[in-house]
Amino acid sequence: MKMLIEGLRGLGRETQAILTRLGFIARFFVALIRRTPESFVRASLTLREIYFSGVLSLAIILVSGLFIGMVLALQGYDILSTYGAGDSLGVLVALSLLRELGPVVAALLFAGRAGSAITAEIGLMKATEQLDAMDMMAVDPISRVAAPRFWGGMISMPLLAAMFSAAAILGAYAIAVPLIGMDSGAFWGNMQAAVDVRVDILNSIVKSLVFGTLVLLIAVFEGYDAKPTAEGVSSATTKTVVYSSLAILAADFILTIFMFRGV
């Protein structure tokens, strides 16, 4: 009985700690939103973060998308041809990418490349007391450091997801038409007939925006909240990748229920 009570107390403490941390994250998000106008006044800061989060992530996004599209074409044609539906490969590739793989995989890659880098950068600034120095000079660290990184990544994320899907579709085409021997017109025609702007493209954009918000909020908060030591920065960077990946997958499940339940 005593062990049960101790276990319940431990569970209560863990639950309280999680809820407290979620409350801190919510307050931090509100502060980010309130500092948004100040961050866009200094447009050069946001543009620099768009380059850092978006342009420097292009290589891994495009190469990963290309190979995923190739694999999807190979595996998809092998399955579809079994049922005599090989001409529907373009439909399979497009819908799989727009509805699911494009936003999710792009967000996971974005979290591993840009999210971890943002956390490490802000955590290092905290460890070297640069954030404290800004406070002493009456410069708000949230509007100067956190908000530009958040909005720079938010602008980059939907574009990266779209480029990932485009590269994957081109990779699938490169396998389906020259290698497998599918008709080019059937590949593109069936794809265009099946893809709906509202159901597929718009929902894909919404997913990428939600995933970007989660990744960047976690990345910026973990960097801002990191312990000012090398171990603290390392731990915060690891938490960013793990928490972002879990948040993306959980949010994807919830969004898919509401977006495609009636499709």
N, C-alpha and C positions, 0 to 999 in steps of 0.2 A: 504494500500500500504506500509505503514511504517512497519507494522508487517511482511509483506512478505519479505521485504528487510532485516529486522533483522533476520528472520528465515533463509534466504539464507546465511547471514553472519555467523550465528551459524553453519550451515551445512558445510560451507567452512572451518571454524576453526576446526571442528571435523575431516573433511577429511584430512586437513593438519596435524593434530596431529597424525592420524592413519598412514599416509604415512611416517611421520618423524620417528615414532616408528618402522615401517617396515624397514626403512633404517638403523636404529641402529641394528636391529636384523640381517640384511644381513651383516653388517660390523662385527658384533660379530661372525657370522658363518664363515666368511672368516678368522678371527683371530683364530678361533678354528681349522680350517683346516691347517693353517700355523703352528700352534703349535703341530700338530699331532706327528711328529717325536720325539719331546722333551718328549711328554707324554709316548710314547712307550719305550723310553730309560729307564725310571723308570717303568719297567714292574710290579713291586710289587704294584704300585698305581692302575694300570688298573686292575690287578687281584683282588685287594681288592674291587674295584667297581663292577666287575663281580659278586663277591660273594654277595655284598650288593644289587645290582639291580636284579640279576638273581636268585641266590640260595634262598635268603630270600623271593622271590616272588613265589617260586614253590608251596607252600602250597595253596595259594588262586587260582593259575592258575589251578592246578590239580583238586582240589575239585570243582571249578566252572565248569571246562570242563566236569567232570564226571556227574554232575547233569544236565548240559545242554544237554549232549548226551542222558541221560535217558529221559528227557522231550521231546526231538526231536524225539526219537524212539516212545514214546507213542502217541504223536500228529500225527507224520507222518504215522504210521501204521493205525491209525483210519481214516485218509483221503484216503490213498492209497487203503485200503481194500474195501472202498466204490466203487471204480472203478475196483476192481479185480486185483490190481497191488501190492498186499502186498509183493511179493517177491522182489520188487524194493526198499525196505526200506533201504538196505545197500547203494544203489546208492544215494538216497535222502540224507542220513546222510553224506556220504563222500563228495559229491559235495557242500552241504550247508556249511559244515565246512571248506573245503579247499578254496572255492571261496569267502566266505563271513564271516561266523560267527567266524571261527578260528582267522584270523588276526585282525578283528575288535574288538571282545570282549576281546581277549588277550591284545590288545593295550589299551583299555579302563581300564582294570584292572591294567595294568602296569602303566598307567598314575596316577591312584588313589593311588597305593601303592608306587612305586619307584619314579615316577615323583614328587609327592608332597613332599616326603622325601628329594629328592635332592635339591629342592627349599628351603625347610626349613633349611637344613644343610648349604647351601651356604649363605642364608639370615642371619642366626645366626652368621656365621663367619664374615659377613660384619657388623652386629650390634655390635659385640664385638671387632671390629677393627682388626681382624686377617688378613684380606686382605690388609689393609693399612700397617700393620707390615711387610707383605711379600714384599710390594713395597719398604719399607724403607731398607730392607735387600737385595735388588736387586734380588728378586725372583719373577718371572712372575706369578701372580695369575691364569692367564688363562691356562698356561701350567701345573701348579702345582695342581690346584683345578678343573677348568672347563673341560679341555680336557680329563683327566682320567675318569671323571664321564660320559662324553658324549660317549666315545668309549667303556667303560665298559657296558653301557646300550645298545649300538648299537650291541655289540656281543651277549648280552643276549636276546634281543627282538625276533629275528627269532627262537631261540631255545625254548623260552617260547611259542611262537605261535604254533610251531610244537608239543610241549608236550601237549598244550591245545587241539589241534585237535586229538592227539592220545588218550588222556584220554576220550574225548567225544565219539570217536568211540568205545572205550572199554565199556563205559557206555551204549551206544546204543545197543551193542552186548549183554550185561548183561540183558537188558530188552527184546530184540527181540527173543533171542534163549531160555533161560530158562523160562522166564515168558510168552511171547506170544506164543512160540512154533514154531518159524520159523526154517527152516532147516539151519544149520550152513554153509554148503557148498554153498547154494544159497546166503546167506548173504554176505560171503566173495567173492564168485566167481563173482557175479554181480557187486560188488564194484570194484574189480580189473579190470574187463572188461570196466567199464565206466570211470575210472579215467585216465586222460592223464597227462603224466609227464610235458610237456611244458605248456599246457593250464591251468592245475589245480595246480600242485605242484610248478612249477617255478613261476607262477603268484602269488601264495600265499606267497612265499618267498619275492618276490619284494614288495608286499603290506606291509608285516611286516617290511621290511627295511625302506620303506617310512614312515610308521606310527612311527617307532622308532626314525627316524630322527626328525620328527616334535615334538614328545613328549619330547625328550631329549633337543632339541634346546630351546623349550619354557621353560622347567624346569630350565635349566642352566641359561638362560638369565634372567628369572624372579627373580631367587635367586641373581644373580649378580647385577641386577638393583633395588633390593628391597630397600625401605627406611630403614635406620639403626635403626628401632624401633620395638617393639613387634607388634604393629599394622601393620607396614609395612611388616614384615615377614609373618604375618597371611594373609594379603591381597595378597601378592605375591603367597603364597601357594594356595589360593582359585583360583586366576587367572590361575595358572598352570593347575589345574584340569579342569576348565571351557574351557579355550582356547584349551587345548589339545584335549578334547572331541569333540569340534566343528571342529577342524582341522582334526581329524581322520575321522569324518563322511563326511566332505566336500571332503577330499582327496580320500576316498573310492568311492564316487560317480564318481569323475573324472577318477580314475583308472579303475573302472568297465566299463565305457564307452569305453575306449581304449582297454581293455584286452578282454572283452567278447562280443563285439559288433557283431563280425562275427561268434560266436560260435553257 
